[in-house]
Amino acid sequence: MTDAGKASAPADNGARPPKLLDLLYRHQRTGRPMGDSGFVEKLEQALGRVLQP
């Protein structure tokens, strides 16, 4: 069995600050949109569903 179908985080090449990477990974794992509340509210309106917990 291979890991080819599993999602994995991109290799850290030092181009992004570690805190930003942690934030990106956290949102990737939860499936929650990343952005300020105004951005998320616009997404909710466009999609017709609640995205914020």
N, C-alpha and C positions, 0 to 999 in steps of 0.2 A: 504494500500500500504506500502511495506517495503523498507528499504534502502539496502537490501541484494545485489542488483545488482550494486550499486554505488561503485566506487573506493574510497578508503579513505586512508589517510596517516597512516603509522604505528604509534603506540603509542610511544611517546618519553620516553625511559627508562633511558635517561641520558648517553647512551653509545656513542653517537655521539655529536660533538660540534654543537651548534645551527646554526652557519654559514653554516656548511656543510649540515645540514638538510634543511635550506632555499634554498641552491643551488640545492639539489636533488629534492625538491618539485617544484621549478621553472621549471626545465627541464622536470619533470613528467607532469606538466600542459601543457607545450608548445609542448611536443612530440619531442623536439630537442635533439640530442645526447649530452651527457656530456663528454667532453674531450678536449684536446688541438687541435689546428688546424691540426696538422699532423694526429692525430687519426681520426678526422672527414673527412679529405681528403681521407684516406684509406677506410673508410666506403663508401664514395661517389663513389669511383672507384669500389669497390666490388659490390655495389648495382646498379650502373649505373644511379644514380639520384643525384640531388643537395639537400643537407641537410642544408647548411648554408644559411641564409637569404641574 
